[in-house]
Every structure is written in C-alpha cells, then in structure tokens.
Amino acid sequence: MKATYLDPAVGQYLLAHTTLPDDLLDALALETREVTGDRAGMQISPDQGRFLTMITQLSRAGNVVEVGTFTGYSSICLARGLGSGGRLTCFDVSEEWTVIARRYWEKAGLTDRVELRIGPAAERLAELPADRAVDLALIDADKPNYPVYYEILMSRLAPGGLILVDNTLWRGRVADPTVDDEATRAIREFNDLVVSDSRVTSLMLPIADGLTMIRKH
C-alpha cells in the first residue's frame, strides 16, 4: 500500500472498497515487479488507476498528456477513459521500460489512441503544437523537474483543463520538519508553487502517495 501515512487497516479497507483492476492490469503489475525489482514502486497503485480512468471520463478529455510512463499502467488507465477520437501522448526517457508499455497497449487494444515520445520531457513537451490545447495531463516523473513540466503544460492547458501530479505527499515526508533531503525539498517547493499560483485552483488528494489535482481558471 502506497498510502503509508494512513492507518494500515484504513488503507486496506479503502482498497477493498474500490473496483478491482482487471486481469490485464494485474498481469502488468506482476510483470513490472518481476522485471524492475525495487523500481516497481514507481508504478501507480490500483486506486490511482481507477481514479485516472474516471477523471478522464468525467472531464471528457480529448487531448491527454502523460509525463512519465514507466511500464504503462497509468497510460492504460488514462487511455481507457478517452472518448471517441481521444488521444494520449506519453513522454518518457526509457526505451527499456516503455517496451513493456507498448506490449500492454497492444494487448489492451489501445495502440490507435496512444503515442509515445522518447527523450527528455522538457524538450519533447515543448514540441507539442500550440494550437491544440491539452485537456488533461499527468505528471509522474523526476521530482526536481516538476516545476518545469508544470509550466510547459500550463502554457498549453485549456481553460478548465486539469493537471494531475503524483507523489505530492512523498510518503508523508513533506509534513515532517525533520526530513530535509533533496527530493523532499523538491516536492515541498513544488507544492508551495502550486498553492500560490493565482492561475489555478488546486486540491491535494490523499490517494496513494498523494495526488494533486490542479484546474486552470
């Protein structure tokens, strides 16, 4: 369970009362653990996946962007929420992990709505066409660059569009004044940036490791 700041019994109850992932997502989660070892913690949790699909459906997003794809769990959840003609553009630096993502996109029947762009996200995001607004974006990548990705996406986000940002509670460390490592400071600074941004309304959700929802005015 990623929500380590919750009482374990509450966390298990929460998961037990969320619609379970299907066999394909379970298989992807298992393969990710087997292949990536300790890095498997980078994969989103089942409750996050369910939320991503629902928020994509509810927002009726047609143009969706993901920064940080890993082995593809979150991208499948986002793509499944797209309506007819919707597109998901994924950005990642790893050919190795996204090979798994590509395979599962094909198994899920999603290859016609997902595009993968490999390379540094700050550079590749800048290539997004300025004349096609982004409706929904997920940031789940290297933490020090969160502000960079946020600003690029904000410049392309439609009014009323949403940015979702993962790991914003950072295992509860952001609220612990005795913790002062680089990654924790980076998350704290990003959280402060968002809450003081007059262009948006934001809500930090205690889902998994913390998921911040940001809506552009």
C-alpha positions as CSV (number, residue, x, y, z in Angstrom):
1,M,0.0,0.0,0.0
2,K,1.4,3.3,-1.1
3,A,-0.5,5.4,1.4
4,T,1.9,4.8,4.3
5,Y,0.5,7.9,6.2
6,L,-2.8,6.1,6.6
7,D,-3.6,3.5,9.3
8,P,-2.9,0.2,7.5
9,A,-6.4,-1.1,8.4
10,V,-7.9,2.0,6.8
11,G,-5.8,1.7,3.7
12,Q,-6.7,-2.0,3.2
13,Y,-10.4,-1.1,3.7
14,L,-10.1,1.6,1.1
15,L,-8.6,-0.7,-1.4
16,A,-11.2,-3.4,-0.6
17,H,-14.0,-1.0,-1.5
18,T,-12.6,0.3,-4.8
19,T,-13.4,-1.5,-8.0
20,L,-10.6,-4.0,-8.7
21,P,-8.3,-3.8,-11.7
22,D,-8.9,-6.3,-14.5
23,D,-6.6,-9.3,-15.4
24,L,-4.5,-7.2,-17.9
25,L,-3.6,-4.6,-15.3
26,D,-2.9,-7.3,-12.7
27,A,-0.6,-9.0,-15.2
28,L,1.2,-5.8,-16.0
29,A,1.7,-5.0,-12.3
30,L,3.1,-8.5,-11.7
31,E,5.5,-8.3,-14.7
32,T,6.6,-4.9,-13.5
33,R,7.5,-6.3,-10.1
34,E,9.4,-9.2,-11.6
35,V,11.3,-7.2,-14.2
36,T,12.0,-3.9,-12.4
37,G,12.6,-5.1,-8.8
38,D,12.8,-2.2,-6.4
39,R,11.8,0.3,-9.1
40,A,8.3,-1.3,-9.2
41,G,7.3,1.3,-6.6
42,M,7.3,3.8,-9.4
43,Q,4.1,2.2,-10.8
44,I,0.9,3.8,-9.7
45,S,-1.5,1.9,-7.4
46,P,-4.8,0.3,-8.4
47,D,-6.9,3.0,-6.7
48,Q,-4.9,5.7,-8.6
49,G,-5.5,3.8,-11.8
50,R,-9.2,3.7,-11.2
51,F,-9.2,7.4,-10.4
52,L,-7.3,8.3,-13.6
53,T,-9.9,6.4,-15.8
54,M,-12.8,8.1,-14.0
55,I,-11.4,11.6,-14.1
56,T,-10.6,11.2,-17.8
57,Q,-14.2,10.1,-18.4
58,L,-15.8,12.8,-16.2
59,S,-13.7,15.6,-17.7
60,R,-14.4,14.3,-21.3
61,A,-10.8,15.0,-22.1
62,G,-9.9,14.5,-25.7
63,N,-6.2,15.6,-25.7
64,V,-4.3,14.0,-22.8
65,V,-0.6,14.1,-21.9
66,E,1.4,11.9,-19.6
67,V,4.9,12.8,-18.4
68,G,6.5,9.6,-17.0
69,T,5.1,6.4,-18.5
70,F,7.3,3.6,-17.0
71,T,5.8,0.3,-17.9
72,G,2.4,1.7,-18.9
73,Y,-0.1,1.1,-16.1
74,S,-1.2,4.8,-15.8
75,S,-1.3,5.3,-19.5
76,I,-3.7,2.3,-19.9
77,C,-5.9,3.8,-17.3
78,L,-5.9,7.2,-18.9
79,A,-6.4,5.9,-22.4
80,R,-9.3,3.7,-21.3
81,G,-11.1,6.9,-20.2
82,L,-10.9,8.6,-23.5
83,G,-13.9,9.1,-25.7
84,S,-14.1,8.5,-29.4
85,G,-11.3,10.3,-31.2
86,G,-9.4,11.0,-28.0
87,R,-5.6,10.8,-27.9
88,L,-2.9,10.2,-25.2
89,T,0.6,11.4,-25.8
90,C,3.2,9.8,-23.4
91,F,6.6,11.2,-22.6
92,D,9.4,9.1,-21.1
93,V,13.2,8.7,-21.3
94,S,13.4,4.9,-21.1
95,E,13.2,2.7,-24.1
96,E,13.7,-0.3,-21.7
97,W,10.6,0.1,-19.6
98,T,8.4,1.5,-22.3
99,V,8.9,-1.6,-24.4
100,I,6.7,-3.3,-21.8
101,A,4.2,-0.4,-22.0
102,R,3.9,-0.8,-25.8
103,R,3.2,-4.5,-25.5
104,Y,0.4,-4.0,-23.0
105,W,-1.1,-1.1,-25.0
106,E,-1.4,-3.7,-27.8
107,K,-2.9,-6.3,-25.5
108,A,-5.4,-3.7,-24.3
109,G,-6.3,-2.6,-27.8
110,L,-5.2,0.9,-27.3
111,T,-2.4,1.4,-29.8
112,D,-4.7,3.6,-32.0
113,R,-5.1,6.2,-29.3
114,V,-1.6,6.3,-27.6
115,E,1.6,7.9,-28.9
116,L,4.9,7.5,-27.2
117,R,7.7,10.2,-27.5
118,I,11.1,9.2,-26.1
119,G,13.6,11.8,-24.8
120,P,14.0,14.4,-22.1
121,A,10.4,15.5,-21.3
122,A,11.3,19.2,-21.0
123,E,12.5,19.2,-24.6
124,R,9.8,16.9,-26.1
125,L,6.9,18.7,-24.3
126,A,8.0,21.9,-26.0
127,E,7.2,20.2,-29.3
128,L,3.5,19.9,-28.5
129,P,1.5,22.0,-31.0
130,A,0.5,25.3,-29.5
131,D,-2.8,25.3,-31.5
132,R,-4.1,22.1,-29.8
133,A,-5.0,22.7,-26.2
134,V,-4.3,20.0,-23.6
135,D,-7.4,19.0,-21.6
136,L,-5.8,16.7,-19.0
137,A,-2.2,16.0,-18.0
138,L,-0.5,13.6,-15.6
139,I,3.0,14.4,-14.2
140,D,4.7,11.4,-12.6
141,A,8.4,11.7,-13.4
142,D,11.6,13.1,-11.9
143,K,10.7,15.3,-9.0
144,P,13.2,18.2,-9.4
145,N,11.8,18.9,-12.8
146,Y,8.1,19.0,-11.7
147,P,8.0,22.9,-12.0
148,V,9.5,22.8,-15.5
149,Y,6.9,20.3,-16.7
150,Y,4.1,22.2,-14.9
151,E,4.9,25.5,-16.6
152,I,5.2,24.0,-20.1
153,L,1.9,22.2,-19.6
154,M,0.2,25.3,-18.2
155,S,1.1,27.2,-21.3
156,R,-0.8,24.6,-23.4
157,L,-3.6,23.7,-21.0
158,A,-7.2,24.6,-22.0
159,P,-9.2,26.9,-19.6
160,G,-10.8,24.5,-17.2
161,G,-8.2,21.9,-18.0
162,L,-6.6,19.7,-15.4
163,I,-3.1,18.7,-14.4
164,L,-2.7,15.8,-12.0
165,V,0.6,15.4,-10.1
166,D,1.7,12.2,-8.4
167,N,3.8,11.7,-5.2
168,T,3.0,15.1,-3.7
169,L,2.8,13.7,-0.1
170,W,6.0,11.8,-0.6
171,R,5.3,9.1,1.9
172,G,4.3,11.8,4.4
173,R,7.8,13.2,4.5
174,V,6.7,16.7,3.2
175,A,4.9,17.2,6.5
176,D,7.8,16.0,8.7
177,P,10.1,19.0,9.5
178,T,12.9,16.6,10.5
179,V,13.2,15.4,6.9
180,D,15.3,17.6,4.6
181,D,16.6,15.6,1.7
182,E,16.8,16.9,-1.8
183,A,13.7,15.0,-3.1
184,T,11.5,16.0,-0.2
185,R,12.6,19.7,-0.6
186,A,11.8,19.5,-4.3
187,I,8.3,18.2,-3.6
188,R,7.6,20.8,-0.9
189,E,8.8,23.6,-3.2
190,F,6.5,22.3,-6.0
191,N,3.5,22.1,-3.6
192,D,4.2,25.7,-2.4
193,L,4.4,26.8,-6.0
194,V,1.0,25.3,-6.9
195,V,-0.9,26.5,-3.9
196,S,0.3,30.1,-4.5
197,D,-0.4,30.1,-8.3
198,S,-3.2,32.5,-9.0
199,R,-3.9,30.9,-12.3
200,V,-5.3,27.7,-10.8
201,T,-7.4,26.1,-8.1
202,S,-5.7,23.0,-6.6
203,L,-6.7,20.2,-4.3
204,M,-4.3,17.7,-2.8
205,L,-5.9,14.2,-2.6
206,P,-4.7,11.6,-0.1
207,I,-4.7,8.9,-2.8
208,A,-1.7,6.5,-2.7
209,D,1.4,8.7,-2.3
210,G,-0.6,12.0,-2.7
211,L,-2.2,13.2,-5.9
212,T,-2.7,16.9,-6.5
213,M,-5.5,18.0,-8.9
214,I,-4.9,21.4,-10.5
215,R,-7.6,23.2,-12.5
216,K,-6.7,26.1,-14.7
217,H,-9.0,29.1,-14.5
